[in-house]
Amino acid sequence: MVWPWPKTPSSHDPVDWVLELGRFDYQRWQKGWVDLFNSHRLVHNARKIQKIVVSKEGDGAFVVVDVDTL
């Protein structure tokens, strides 16, 4: 899994996005999230699960979540 990000809040075109975190590496990803939450204050994080789908084999899934962050 990789996680592309918009360069700015107005970068809506994926052509302009950047790859901040490459393939999953627990320690690197943990450091990235810890640094983010240590340098910013989350005012609210309202989430509403819209849909959950699990594969027939039970080995994969995805969820659609409406996230309102400030």
Secondary structure, DSSP 8 states (H G I E B T S, - for coil): --EEE-SSTT--SGGG-EEEE-S--HHHHHHHHHHHHHHS----EEEEEEEEEE-TTSS-EEEEEEEEE-
